[in-house]
Amino acid sequence: MKAMDVHKSLYAHGFCCMTLTECEGTGMYTDPDKDFPSLKFPFLHSKRVKIEIVCTEEEVEPIVEIIREHGRTGRSGDGIIYVSEVGEVYRVKNNTKGLEAIK
């Protein structure tokens, strides 16, 4: 599973904290020979893993490169990386805010 390879490599490079979610997706990467309608969604779908990481701006490029290197199979469905800004971060446990909350 490529998600495990990506996670191991990110962790080895000091990026420990992320959310991995099993999900289903549709799009140009669905393969009618392998994919099938699920009970929840009555259209062709592919099982996917979504990785979410909140990081500093300086960490974006190294994280993207690790994902591209270790998540690539060269086949349809390798995924898409989205980078978006986070307005603010609050850690509930200790009431920290901003960069302190993600470290």
Biopython code that builds the backbone (N, CA, C, O; Angstrom):
import numpy as np
from Bio.PDB.StructureBuilder import StructureBuilder

atoms = [
    (1, "MET", "N", (0.850, -1.185, 0.000)),
    (1, "MET", "CA", (0.000, 0.000, 0.000)),
    (1, "MET", "C", (0.892, 1.243, 0.000)),
    (1, "MET", "O", (1.739, 1.404, 0.878)),
    (2, "LYS", "N", (0.697, 2.118, -0.988)),
    (2, "LYS", "CA", (1.527, 3.306, -1.137)),
    (2, "LYS", "C", (1.342, 4.279, 0.023)),
    (2, "LYS", "O", (2.282, 4.989, 0.378)),
    (3, "ALA", "N", (0.168, 4.327, 0.614)),
    (3, "ALA", "CA", (-0.051, 5.231, 1.747)),
    (3, "ALA", "C", (0.901, 4.897, 2.885)),
    (3, "ALA", "O", (1.385, 5.800, 3.568)),
    (4, "MET", "N", (1.177, 3.620, 3.099)),
    (4, "MET", "CA", (2.115, 3.216, 4.146)),
    (4, "MET", "C", (3.529, 3.685, 3.805)),
    (4, "MET", "O", (4.257, 4.155, 4.679)),
    (5, "ASP", "N", (3.918, 3.558, 2.533)),
    (5, "ASP", "CA", (5.244, 4.029, 2.100)),
    (5, "ASP", "C", (5.376, 5.534, 2.309)),
    (5, "ASP", "O", (6.400, 6.014, 2.794)),
    (6, "VAL", "N", (4.330, 6.273, 1.939)),
    (6, "VAL", "CA", (4.342, 7.724, 2.110)),
    (6, "VAL", "C", (4.440, 8.069, 3.589)),
    (6, "VAL", "O", (5.251, 8.911, 3.975)),
    (7, "HIS", "N", (3.634, 7.437, 4.410)),
    (7, "HIS", "CA", (3.650, 7.717, 5.849)),
    (7, "HIS", "C", (5.018, 7.425, 6.451)),
    (7, "HIS", "O", (5.544, 8.242, 7.208)),
    (8, "LYS", "N", (5.596, 6.283, 6.131)),
    (8, "LYS", "CA", (6.912, 5.916, 6.677)),
    (8, "LYS", "C", (7.973, 6.926, 6.281)),
    (8, "LYS", "O", (8.806, 7.306, 7.103)),
    (9, "SER", "N", (7.950, 7.363, 5.036)),
    (9, "SER", "CA", (8.946, 8.315, 4.570)),
    (9, "SER", "C", (8.745, 9.691, 5.203)),
    (9, "SER", "O", (9.715, 10.332, 5.609)),
    (10, "LEU", "N", (7.508, 10.144, 5.289)),
    (10, "LEU", "CA", (7.245, 11.418, 5.952)),
    (10, "LEU", "C", (7.723, 11.370, 7.403)),
    (10, "LEU", "O", (8.359, 12.309, 7.882)),
    (11, "TYR", "N", (7.418, 10.291, 8.089)),
    (11, "TYR", "CA", (7.813, 10.125, 9.483)),
    (11, "TYR", "C", (9.343, 10.123, 9.615)),
    (11, "TYR", "O", (9.895, 10.739, 10.527)),
    (12, "ALA", "N", (10.017, 9.422, 8.696)),
    (12, "ALA", "CA", (11.477, 9.353, 8.721)),
    (12, "ALA", "C", (12.118, 10.724, 8.514)),
    (12, "ALA", "O", (13.233, 10.970, 8.973)),
    (13, "HIS", "N", (11.413, 11.610, 7.826)),
    (13, "HIS", "CA", (11.923, 12.958, 7.580)),
    (13, "HIS", "C", (11.422, 13.974, 8.615)),
    (13, "HIS", "O", (11.580, 15.181, 8.432)),
    (14, "GLY", "N", (10.821, 13.483, 9.692)),
    (14, "GLY", "CA", (10.423, 14.357, 10.787)),
    (14, "GLY", "C", (9.010, 14.907, 10.715)),
    (14, "GLY", "O", (8.633, 15.753, 11.525)),
    (15, "PHE", "N", (8.228, 14.438, 9.760)),
    (15, "PHE", "CA", (6.840, 14.886, 9.645)),
    (15, "PHE", "C", (5.949, 13.795, 10.237)),
    (15, "PHE", "O", (5.508, 12.885, 9.535)),
    (16, "CYS", "N", (5.693, 13.904, 11.536)),
    (16, "CYS", "CA", (5.051, 12.806, 12.251)),
    (16, "CYS", "C", (3.534, 12.863, 12.262)),
    (16, "CYS", "O", (2.859, 11.842, 12.395)),
    (17, "CYS", "N", (3.010, 14.069, 12.121)),
    (17, "CYS", "CA", (1.601, 14.238, 12.452)),
    (17, "CYS", "C", (0.758, 14.449, 11.200)),
    (17, "CYS", "O", (0.974, 15.397, 10.446)),
    (18, "MET", "N", (-0.193, 13.563, 10.990)),
    (18, "MET", "CA", (-1.058, 13.649, 9.828)),
    (18, "MET", "C", (-2.332, 12.871, 10.107)),
    (18, "MET", "O", (-2.404, 12.088, 11.054)),
    (19, "THR", "N", (-3.319, 13.093, 9.284)),
    (19, "THR", "CA", (-4.564, 12.343, 9.355)),
    (19, "THR", "C", (-4.687, 11.517, 8.089)),
    (19, "THR", "O", (-4.572, 12.056, 6.988)),
    (20, "LEU", "N", (-4.917, 10.234, 8.223)),
    (20, "LEU", "CA", (-5.156, 9.352, 7.084)),
    (20, "LEU", "C", (-6.601, 8.888, 7.166)),
    (20, "LEU", "O", (-7.051, 8.398, 8.201)),
    (21, "THR", "N", (-7.326, 9.050, 6.058)),
    (21, "THR", "CA", (-8.740, 8.711, 6.019)),
    (21, "THR", "C", (-9.001, 7.777, 4.853)),
    (21, "THR", "O", (-8.613, 8.073, 3.723)),
    (22, "GLU", "N", (-9.656, 6.651, 5.111)),
    (22, "GLU", "CA", (-10.105, 5.793, 4.013)),
    (22, "GLU", "C", (-11.325, 6.456, 3.394)),
    (22, "GLU", "O", (-12.236, 6.889, 4.100)),
    (23, "CYS", "N", (-11.333, 6.530, 2.081)),
    (23, "CYS", "CA", (-12.459, 7.184, 1.414)),
    (23, "CYS", "C", (-12.692, 6.535, 0.054)),
    (23, "CYS", "O", (-11.968, 5.626, -0.350)),
    (24, "GLU", "N", (-13.703, 7.014, -0.633)),
    (24, "GLU", "CA", (-14.022, 6.532, -1.967)),
    (24, "GLU", "C", (-14.029, 7.727, -2.897)),
    (24, "GLU", "O", (-14.490, 8.807, -2.529)),
    (25, "GLY", "N", (-13.513, 7.532, -4.114)),
    (25, "GLY", "CA", (-13.469, 8.629, -5.061)),
    (25, "GLY", "C", (-13.959, 8.202, -6.426)),
    (25, "GLY", "O", (-13.968, 7.018, -6.761)),
    (26, "THR", "N", (-14.365, 9.185, -7.207)),
    (26, "THR", "CA", (-14.752, 8.934, -8.586)),
    (26, "THR", "C", (-13.954, 9.879, -9.462)),
    (26, "THR", "O", (-13.404, 10.868, -8.976)),
    (27, "GLY", "N", (-13.889, 9.588, -10.719)),
    (27, "GLY", "CA", (-13.159, 10.477, -11.620)),
    (27, "GLY", "C", (-12.571, 9.720, -12.777)),
    (27, "GLY", "O", (-12.990, 8.605, -13.086)),
    (28, "MET", "N", (-11.596, 10.331, -13.416)),
    (28, "MET", "CA", (-10.966, 9.738, -14.591)),
    (28, "MET", "C", (-10.187, 8.474, -14.257)),
    (28, "MET", "O", (-9.861, 7.697, -15.155)),
    (29, "TYR", "N", (-9.885, 8.254, -12.985)),
    (29, "TYR", "CA", (-9.067, 7.110, -12.597)),
    (29, "TYR", "C", (-9.867, 5.853, -12.294)),
    (29, "TYR", "O", (-9.270, 4.818, -12.000)),
    (30, "THR", "N", (-11.180, 5.899, -12.353)),
    (30, "THR", "CA", (-11.941, 4.680, -12.080)),
    (30, "THR", "C", (-11.737, 3.680, -13.209)),
    (30, "THR", "O", (-11.677, 4.051, -14.381)),
    (31, "ASP", "N", (-11.633, 2.431, -12.846)),
    (31, "ASP", "CA", (-11.401, 1.344, -13.789)),
    (31, "ASP", "C", (-12.595, 0.400, -13.726)),
    (31, "ASP", "O", (-12.775, -0.296, -12.727)),
    (32, "PRO", "N", (-13.414, 0.365, -14.776)),
    (32, "PRO", "CA", (-14.624, -0.465, -14.727)),
    (32, "PRO", "C", (-14.351, -1.946, -14.511)),
    (32, "PRO", "O", (-15.246, -2.681, -14.093)),
    (33, "ASP", "N", (-13.131, -2.396, -14.787)),
    (33, "ASP", "CA", (-12.790, -3.804, -14.566)),
    (33, "ASP", "C", (-12.472, -4.097, -13.105)),
    (33, "ASP", "O", (-12.609, -5.236, -12.661)),
    (34, "LYS", "N", (-12.047, -3.072, -12.347)),
    (34, "LYS", "CA", (-11.660, -3.291, -10.956)),
    (34, "LYS", "C", (-12.593, -2.623, -9.959)),
    (34, "LYS", "O", (-12.768, -3.117, -8.845)),
    (35, "ASP", "N", (-13.185, -1.515, -10.347)),
    (35, "ASP", "CA", (-14.011, -0.745, -9.427)),
    (35, "ASP", "C", (-15.476, -1.156, -9.566)),
    (35, "ASP", "O", (-15.881, -1.730, -10.577)),
    (36, "PHE", "N", (-16.243, -0.857, -8.551)),
    (36, "PHE", "CA", (-17.620, -1.323, -8.531)),
    (36, "PHE", "C", (-18.467, -0.379, -7.695)),
    (36, "PHE", "O", (-17.937, 0.353, -6.860)),
    (37, "PRO", "N", (-19.776, -0.385, -7.911)),
    (37, "PRO", "CA", (-20.651, 0.428, -7.059)),
    (37, "PRO", "C", (-20.634, -0.129, -5.630)),
    (37, "PRO", "O", (-20.637, -1.343, -5.428)),
    (38, "SER", "N", (-20.616, 0.754, -4.670)),
    (38, "SER", "CA", (-20.691, 0.311, -3.283)),
    (38, "SER", "C", (-22.140, 0.407, -2.821)),
    (38, "SER", "O", (-22.995, 0.944, -3.525)),
    (39, "LEU", "N", (-22.398, -0.112, -1.651)),
    (39, "LEU", "CA", (-23.743, -0.017, -1.103)),
    (39, "LEU", "C", (-24.078, 1.430, -0.738)),
    (39, "LEU", "O", (-25.236, 1.841, -0.805)),
    (40, "LYS", "N", (-23.045, 2.205, -0.346)),
    (40, "LYS", "CA", (-23.268, 3.591, 0.047)),
    (40, "LYS", "C", (-23.402, 4.514, -1.159)),
    (40, "LYS", "O", (-24.169, 5.477, -1.132)),
    (41, "PHE", "N", (-22.645, 4.211, -2.225)),
    (41, "PHE", "CA", (-22.609, 5.099, -3.383)),
    (41, "PHE", "C", (-22.885, 4.281, -4.636)),
    (41, "PHE", "O", (-22.059, 3.447, -5.008)),
    (42, "PRO", "N", (-24.015, 4.490, -5.299)),
    (42, "PRO", "CA", (-24.413, 3.634, -6.424)),
    (42, "PRO", "C", (-23.767, 4.013, -7.758)),
    (42, "PRO", "O", (-24.435, 4.006, -8.792)),
    (43, "PHE", "N", (-22.479, 4.342, -7.744)),
    (43, "PHE", "CA", (-21.762, 4.627, -8.981)),
    (43, "PHE", "C", (-20.357, 4.082, -8.835)),
    (43, "PHE", "O", (-19.920, 3.787, -7.722)),
    (44, "LEU", "N", (-19.648, 3.943, -9.932)),
    (44, "LEU", "CA", (-18.292, 3.395, -9.868)),
    (44, "LEU", "C", (-17.411, 4.274, -8.997)),
    (44, "LEU", "O", (-17.431, 5.502, -9.089)),
    (45, "HIS", "N", (-16.660, 3.630, -8.174)),
    (45, "HIS", "CA", (-15.767, 4.358, -7.285)),
    (45, "HIS", "C", (-14.487, 3.560, -7.098)),
    (45, "HIS", "O", (-14.416, 2.372, -7.412)),
    (46, "SER", "N", (-13.492, 4.239, -6.585)),
    (46, "SER", "CA", (-12.227, 3.604, -6.239)),
    (46, "SER", "C", (-11.954, 3.875, -4.772)),
    (46, "SER", "O", (-12.199, 4.976, -4.278)),
    (47, "LYS", "N", (-11.452, 2.875, -4.084)),
    (47, "LYS", "CA", (-11.060, 3.079, -2.694)),
    (47, "LYS", "C", (-9.784, 3.911, -2.689)),
    (47, "LYS", "O", (-8.873, 3.669, -3.481)),
    (48, "ARG", "N", (-9.726, 4.884, -1.802)),
    (48, "ARG", "CA", (-8.624, 5.823, -1.719)),
    (48, "ARG", "C", (-8.238, 6.033, -0.269)),
    (48, "ARG", "O", (-8.984, 5.692, 0.649)),
    (49, "VAL", "N", (-7.047, 6.606, -0.080)),
    (49, "VAL", "CA", (-6.607, 7.065, 1.229)),
    (49, "VAL", "C", (-6.294, 8.548, 1.083)),
    (49, "VAL", "O", (-5.539, 8.949, 0.198)),
    (50, "LYS", "N", (-6.873, 9.344, 1.948)),
    (50, "LYS", "CA", (-6.639, 10.784, 1.939)),
    (50, "LYS", "C", (-5.688, 11.103, 3.087)),
    (50, "LYS", "O", (-5.916, 10.705, 4.229)),
    (51, "ILE", "N", (-4.618, 11.829, 2.765)),
    (51, "ILE", "CA", (-3.639, 12.226, 3.774)),
    (51, "ILE", "C", (-3.762, 13.732, 3.960)),
    (51, "ILE", "O", (-3.704, 14.489, 2.991)),
    (52, "GLU", "N", (-3.931, 14.160, 5.190)),
    (52, "GLU", "CA", (-4.019, 15.580, 5.502)),
    (52, "GLU", "C", (-2.905, 15.950, 6.473)),
    (52, "GLU", "O", (-2.721, 15.302, 7.503)),
    (53, "ILE", "N", (-2.164, 17.004, 6.129)),
    (53, "ILE", "CA", (-1.048, 17.462, 6.955)),
    (53, "ILE", "C", (-1.157, 18.978, 7.084)),
    (53, "ILE", "O", (-1.309, 19.678, 6.083)),
    (54, "VAL", "N", (-1.082, 19.479, 8.296)),
    (54, "VAL", "CA", (-0.990, 20.915, 8.521)),
    (54, "VAL", "C", (0.463, 21.202, 8.861)),
    (54, "VAL", "O", (1.024, 20.613, 9.786)),
    (55, "CYS", "N", (1.069, 22.118, 8.100)),
    (55, "CYS", "CA", (2.495, 22.381, 8.276)),
    (55, "CYS", "C", (2.796, 23.849, 8.036)),
    (55, "CYS", "O", (1.916, 24.619, 7.652)),
    (56, "THR", "N", (4.032, 24.227, 8.263)),
    (56, "THR", "CA", (4.465, 25.597, 7.974)),
    (56, "THR", "C", (4.688, 25.732, 6.473)),
    (56, "THR", "O", (4.811, 24.733, 5.763)),
    (57, "GLU", "N", (4.739, 26.954, 6.003)),
    (57, "GLU", "CA", (4.947, 27.212, 4.579)),
    (57, "GLU", "C", (6.282, 26.631, 4.094)),
    (57, "GLU", "O", (6.379, 26.157, 2.962)),
    (58, "GLU", "N", (7.290, 26.667, 4.937)),
    (58, "GLU", "CA", (8.611, 26.147, 4.584)),
    (58, "GLU", "C", (8.615, 24.632, 4.432)),
    (58, "GLU", "O", (9.464, 24.087, 3.727)),
    (59, "GLU", "N", (7.697, 23.956, 5.068)),
    (59, "GLU", "CA", (7.642, 22.494, 5.015)),
    (59, "GLU", "C", (6.853, 21.969, 3.817)),
    (59, "GLU", "O", (6.901, 20.773, 3.530)),
    (60, "VAL", "N", (6.134, 22.833, 3.117)),
    (60, "VAL", "CA", (5.271, 22.388, 2.025)),
    (60, "VAL", "C", (6.060, 21.658, 0.938)),
    (60, "VAL", "O", (5.725, 20.524, 0.597)),
    (61, "GLU", "N", (7.090, 22.282, 0.395)),
    (61, "GLU", "CA", (7.825, 21.667, -0.718)),
    (61, "GLU", "C", (8.455, 20.332, -0.350)),
    (61, "GLU", "O", (8.317, 19.375, -1.112)),
    (62, "PRO", "N", (9.157, 20.222, 0.812)),
    (62, "PRO", "CA", (9.706, 18.898, 1.160)),
    (62, "PRO", "C", (8.625, 17.830, 1.318)),
    (62, "PRO", "O", (8.827, 16.685, 0.912)),
    (63, "ILE", "N", (7.492, 18.187, 1.897)),
    (63, "ILE", "CA", (6.404, 17.226, 2.070)),
    (63, "ILE", "C", (5.849, 16.812, 0.717)),
    (63, "ILE", "O", (5.614, 15.626, 0.485)),
    (64, "VAL", "N", (5.636, 17.766, -0.175)),
    (64, "VAL", "CA", (5.128, 17.463, -1.518)),
    (64, "VAL", "C", (6.089, 16.526, -2.243)),
    (64, "VAL", "O", (5.650, 15.565, -2.875)),
    (65, "GLU", "N", (7.376, 16.786, -2.164)),
    (65, "GLU", "CA", (8.359, 15.938, -2.848)),
    (65, "GLU", "C", (8.367, 14.518, -2.289)),
    (65, "GLU", "O", (8.478, 13.556, -3.048)),
    (66, "ILE", "N", (8.250, 14.380, -0.975)),
    (66, "ILE", "CA", (8.206, 13.045, -0.363)),
    (66, "ILE", "C", (6.971, 12.287, -0.852)),
    (66, "ILE", "O", (7.059, 11.112, -1.209)),
    (67, "ILE", "N", (5.827, 12.960, -0.865)),
    (67, "ILE", "CA", (4.598, 12.309, -1.325)),
    (67, "ILE", "C", (4.727, 11.912, -2.789)),
    (67, "ILE", "O", (4.346, 10.805, -3.171)),
    (68, "ARG", "N", (5.263, 12.812, -3.610)),
    (68, "ARG", "CA", (5.413, 12.517, -5.045)),
    (68, "ARG", "C", (6.368, 11.345, -5.268)),
    (68, "ARG", "O", (6.118, 10.493, -6.120)),
    (69, "GLU", "N", (7.440, 11.302, -4.518)),
    (69, "GLU", "CA", (8.427, 10.232, -4.691)),
    (69, "GLU", "C", (7.911, 8.881, -4.203)),
    (69, "GLU", "O", (8.088, 7.867, -4.878)),
    (70, "HIS", "N", (7.282, 8.868, -3.048)),
    (70, "HIS", "CA", (6.905, 7.596, -2.428)),
    (70, "HIS", "C", (5.465, 7.173, -2.691)),
    (70, "HIS", "O", (5.088, 6.045, -2.373)),
    (71, "GLY", "N", (4.652, 8.063, -3.271)),
    (71, "GLY", "CA", (3.263, 7.727, -3.556)),
    (71, "GLY", "C", (3.012, 7.392, -5.015)),
    (71, "GLY", "O", (1.909, 6.988, -5.381)),
    (72, "ARG", "N", (4.020, 7.556, -5.841)),
    (72, "ARG", "CA", (3.843, 7.379, -7.282)),
    (72, "ARG", "C", (3.989, 5.917, -7.695)),
    (72, "ARG", "O", (4.948, 5.236, -7.329)),
    (73, "THR", "N", (3.010, 5.459, -8.465)),
    (73, "THR", "CA", (3.106, 4.127, -9.078)),
    (73, "THR", "C", (3.239, 4.249, -10.590)),
    (73, "THR", "O", (3.637, 3.302, -11.269)),
    (74, "GLY", "N", (2.898, 5.440, -11.115)),
    (74, "GLY", "CA", (2.902, 5.636, -12.552)),
    (74, "GLY", "C", (1.591, 5.236, -13.213)),
    (74, "GLY", "O", (1.450, 5.314, -14.433)),
    (75, "ARG", "N", (0.644, 4.811, -12.406)),
    (75, "ARG", "CA", (-0.663, 4.396, -12.933)),
    (75, "ARG", "C", (-1.724, 5.439, -12.592)),
    (75, "ARG", "O", (-1.549, 6.273, -11.703)),
    (76, "SER", "N", (-2.794, 5.364, -13.306)),
    (76, "SER", "CA", (-3.925, 6.240, -13.041)),
    (76, "SER", "C", (-4.386, 6.038, -11.599)),
    (76, "SER", "O", (-4.433, 4.910, -11.109)),
    (77, "GLY", "N", (-4.721, 7.126, -10.932)),
    (77, "GLY", "CA", (-5.193, 7.022, -9.552)),
    (77, "GLY", "C", (-4.139, 7.299, -8.506)),
    (77, "GLY", "O", (-4.405, 7.159, -7.313)),
    (78, "ASP", "N", (-2.924, 7.698, -8.933)),
    (78, "ASP", "CA", (-1.875, 8.006, -7.955)),
    (78, "ASP", "C", (-2.262, 9.152, -7.034)),
    (78, "ASP", "O", (-1.735, 9.265, -5.927)),
    (79, "GLY", "N", (-3.163, 9.989, -7.474)),
    (79, "GLY", "CA", (-3.672, 11.040, -6.602)),
    (79, "GLY", "C", (-3.313, 12.429, -7.052)),
    (79, "GLY", "O", (-2.616, 12.630, -8.047)),
    (80, "ILE", "N", (-3.801, 13.373, -6.303)),
    (80, "ILE", "CA", (-3.567, 14.793, -6.530)),
    (80, "ILE", "C", (-3.192, 15.399, -5.185)),
    (80, "ILE", "O", (-3.754, 15.037, -4.151)),
    (81, "ILE", "N", (-2.248, 16.314, -5.207)),
    (81, "ILE", "CA", (-1.852, 17.018, -3.987)),
    (81, "ILE", "C", (-2.453, 18.413, -4.047)),
    (81, "ILE", "O", (-2.233, 19.155, -5.004)),
    (82, "TYR", "N", (-3.208, 18.760, -3.026)),
    (82, "TYR", "CA", (-3.766, 20.104, -2.898)),
    (82, "TYR", "C", (-3.035, 20.813, -1.769)),
    (82, "TYR", "O", (-2.840, 20.240, -0.697)),
    (83, "VAL", "N", (-2.634, 22.039, -1.999)),
    (83, "VAL", "CA", (-2.025, 22.861, -0.954)),
    (83, "VAL", "C", (-2.931, 24.066, -0.759)),
    (83, "VAL", "O", (-3.216, 24.801, -1.705)),
    (84, "SER", "N", (-3.376, 24.259, 0.460)),
    (84, "SER", "CA", (-4.225, 25.404, 0.755)),
    (84, "SER", "C", (-3.799, 26.025, 2.078)),
    (84, "SER", "O", (-3.189, 25.370, 2.923)),
    (85, "GLU", "N", (-4.128, 27.277, 2.237)),
    (85, "GLU", "CA", (-3.781, 27.987, 3.466)),
    (85, "GLU", "C", (-4.768, 27.652, 4.571)),
    (85, "GLU", "O", (-5.951, 27.414, 4.323)),
    (86, "VAL", "N", (-4.263, 27.640, 5.782)),
    (86, "VAL", "CA", (-5.091, 27.436, 6.968)),
    (86, "VAL", "C", (-5.157, 28.781, 7.675)),
    (86, "VAL", "O", (-4.124, 29.379, 7.976)),
    (87, "GLY", "N", (-6.357, 29.254, 7.939)),
    (87, "GLY", "CA", (-6.524, 30.567, 8.556)),
    (87, "GLY", "C", (-5.935, 30.652, 9.952)),
    (87, "GLY", "O", (-5.240, 31.616, 10.273)),
    (88, "GLU", "N", (-6.196, 29.682, 10.764)),
    (88, "GLU", "CA", (-5.682, 29.654, 12.132)),
    (88, "GLU", "C", (-5.760, 28.235, 12.661)),
    (88, "GLU", "O", (-6.586, 27.441, 12.211)),
    (89, "VAL", "N", (-4.903, 27.920, 13.611)),
    (89, "VAL", "CA", (-4.858, 26.599, 14.235)),
    (89, "VAL", "C", (-4.948, 26.774, 15.744)),
    (89, "VAL", "O", (-4.264, 27.620, 16.320)),
    (90, "TYR", "N", (-5.792, 25.973, 16.380)),
    (90, "TYR", "CA", (-5.932, 25.979, 17.827)),
    (90, "TYR", "C", (-5.803, 24.542, 18.317)),
    (90, "TYR", "O", (-6.464, 23.650, 17.784)),
    (91, "ARG", "N", (-4.978, 24.306, 19.308)),
    (91, "ARG", "CA", (-4.892, 22.982, 19.919)),
    (91, "ARG", "C", (-5.767, 23.005, 21.171)),
    (91, "ARG", "O", (-5.525, 23.782, 22.095)),
    (92, "VAL", "N", (-6.767, 22.160, 21.191)),
    (92, "VAL", "CA", (-7.743, 22.134, 22.279)),
    (92, "VAL", "C", (-7.086, 21.688, 23.588)),
    (92, "VAL", "O", (-7.366, 22.250, 24.648)),
    (93, "LYS", "N", (-6.220, 20.686, 23.514)),
    (93, "LYS", "CA", (-5.634, 20.068, 24.710)),
    (93, "LYS", "C", (-4.971, 21.085, 25.644)),
    (93, "LYS", "O", (-5.199, 21.059, 26.854)),
    (94, "ASN", "N", (-4.150, 21.981, 25.083)),
    (94, "ASN", "CA", (-3.404, 22.878, 25.944)),
    (94, "ASN", "C", (-3.640, 24.362, 25.617)),
    (94, "ASN", "O", (-2.901, 25.227, 26.086)),
    (95, "ASN", "N", (-4.646, 24.644, 24.829)),
    (95, "ASN", "CA", (-5.071, 26.015, 24.542)),
    (95, "ASN", "C", (-4.009, 26.831, 23.803)),
    (95, "ASN", "O", (-3.948, 28.050, 23.965)),
    (96, "THR", "N", (-3.166, 26.171, 22.988)),
    (96, "THR", "CA", (-2.180, 26.901, 22.205)),
    (96, "THR", "C", (-2.775, 27.294, 20.868)),
    (96, "THR", "O", (-3.799, 26.760, 20.441)),
    (97, "LYS", "N", (-2.108, 28.246, 20.212)),
    (97, "LYS", "CA", (-2.624, 28.813, 18.980)),
    (97, "LYS", "C", (-1.462, 29.033, 18.004)),
    (97, "LYS", "O", (-0.325, 29.259, 18.416)),
    (98, "GLY", "N", (-1.771, 28.963, 16.708)),
    (98, "GLY", "CA", (-0.766, 29.272, 15.696)),
    (98, "GLY", "C", (0.289, 28.190, 15.547)),
    (98, "GLY", "O", (0.006, 27.010, 15.754)),
    (99, "LEU", "N", (1.506, 28.588, 15.186)),
    (99, "LEU", "CA", (2.590, 27.623, 14.957)),
    (99, "LEU", "C", (2.861, 26.744, 16.164)),
    (99, "LEU", "O", (3.191, 25.567, 16.021)),
    (100, "GLU", "N", (2.721, 27.316, 17.357)),
    (100, "GLU", "CA", (2.931, 26.538, 18.590)),
    (100, "GLU", "C", (1.963, 25.358, 18.665)),
    (100, "GLU", "O", (2.297, 24.323, 19.241)),
    (101, "ALA", "N", (0.788, 25.500, 18.099)),
    (101, "ALA", "CA", (-0.235, 24.456, 18.157)),
    (101, "ALA", "C", (0.073, 23.268, 17.246)),
    (101, "ALA", "O", (-0.435, 22.171, 17.478)),
    (102, "ILE", "N", (0.903, 23.469, 16.206)),
    (102, "ILE", "CA", (1.195, 22.363, 15.297)),
    (102, "ILE", "C", (2.573, 21.750, 15.542)),
    (102, "ILE", "O", (2.983, 20.846, 14.814)),
    (103, "LYS", "N", (3.266, 22.215, 16.524)),
    (103, "LYS", "CA", (4.595, 21.656, 16.849)),
    (103, "LYS", "C", (4.529, 20.752, 18.041)),
    (103, "LYS", "O", (5.548, 20.198, 18.453)),
]
sb = StructureBuilder()
sb.init_structure("model")
sb.init_model(0)
sb.init_chain("A")
sb.init_seg("    ")
for serial, (resi, resn, name, xyz) in enumerate(atoms, 1):
    if name == "N":
        sb.init_residue(resn, " ", resi, " ")
    sb.init_atom(name, np.array(xyz, "f"), 0.0, 1.0, " ", f" {name:<3s}", serial, name[0])
structure = sb.get_structure()
